[in-house]
């Protein structure tokens, strides 16, 4: 019997919040969200024992947005965090959740201009997220009014305890209405936290999602520290260095999958995506191409990859670090099966290091740090691969008529120069222009087809019928012979039979589609 998965719609959320969660790419509630959101929507006080990375911000962020009274122009929810970094992170998350409900949030912390914070508070905000010290500072200046607060969240309460904030927290709570709803989230529950809960919470229910010890397969596990803006470039360099025969790359959201696939394909990588918004026929087609080897990298969300049984996966890439250790173990378990070796590489931004350390604690293993390959590393790897190809040809000893040509050339040229020229020709750098146009190489197309790039896409309202009609008319080929068409925001890939590919490219020079002049060229070979 198939287990039915809980969805956010099952939690009876408003359409505005559901749309925001969909925009953020959330596909289903995490365990803490599934348990906490219903209780909080009922107005109950909740103690959540959950670590960073379990989805707890949305667990209280969604009920905060749902329970706000529109147009009140007063602070209705207060979130206390131990650090400025967490305050900023929580504020960003609640802003996204409340985007369609037009929720106004502000992060208040030390090190930022207090005058700017005062101006923002004066204009009116719904949710304040801040560190205890700066919140007390505003209370002392009478620039923050908490008399209308309906919900208070103590996030990472044990961290605030360790930093000596308990007395500050109590002073702040005394400035809020006694009938407020109180939420307390903490990875551990020391006696001081329990006493705080007993003093300021009303019949709280306790929810615990502390991760259990997990068994990790025998897989080589690495991480690379990257800036968020450099993640795609880092991934492509890693792909160029690693011998990826068949890999799966995980993204946190559906939107992230689409954007990464588009970026990889534009760079010439054989990548396709799979996520919850795709119908079954689309998913089956992508999986079939992946299993048959037409795709070297499958980009997926956790939900979409659930239940996939794929052998011979050599690499798993965590483009986005998973939200909990269980997901990490499930992801990397896609490789290294049946006694084979496997490699798992996780991209980690500086802000995500606490989540990485949590994963390491739970799986009781340390991920090895690896530097992101440099451009010199990539060039050296390509030279090694070229050398390996040459040695393989030598070992096959099927040189035939080329031996005579070699002997003729050796009589006239220096052997080192001759080998260097041959290597340059094999690498593609020495081809005459006309010949280079005719030899397409591996463009990632189906067998017998060539994949071509067009510089128009959805932004120009291009439809598959427009592509087929224009190519068929301009190149005088049957429309039925045109293969797979992938249309993206700013470009399109189309597959045509190899024997007419040059004819199509020549015919499409100067052609227009829906009034836009197009440029067609072969997809970048790998």
Secondary structure, DSSP 8 states (H G I E B T S, - for coil): -------SGGGT--HHHHHHHHHTT--S--HHHHHHHHHHHTT--EEEE--TTSSHHHHHHHHHHHH--TT--S--EEEEESSHHHHHHHHHHHHHHTTTTT--EEEE-TTS-HHHHHHHHHH--SEEEEEHHHHHHHHHHT----TT--EEEETTHHHHHHTT-HHHHHHHHTTS-TT-EEEEEESS--HHHHHHHHHH-SS-EEEE---------S-EEEEEE--GGGHHHHHHHHHHHS--SSEEEE-SSHHHHHHHHHHHHHTT--EEEE-TTS-HHHHHHHHHHHHTTS-SEEEE-HHHHTT---S---EEEESS--SSHHHHHHHHTTSS-TT---EEEEEE-GGGHHHHHHHHHHHT---EE-----HHHHHHHHHHHHHHHHHHHHHHT--TTHHHHHHHHHTTS-HHHHHHHHHHHHHTTT--HHHHHH-----S--TTEEEEEES--GGGT--HHHHHHHHHHHHT--GGG---EEE-SS-EEEEEEGGGHHHHHHHTTT-EETTEE--EEE----
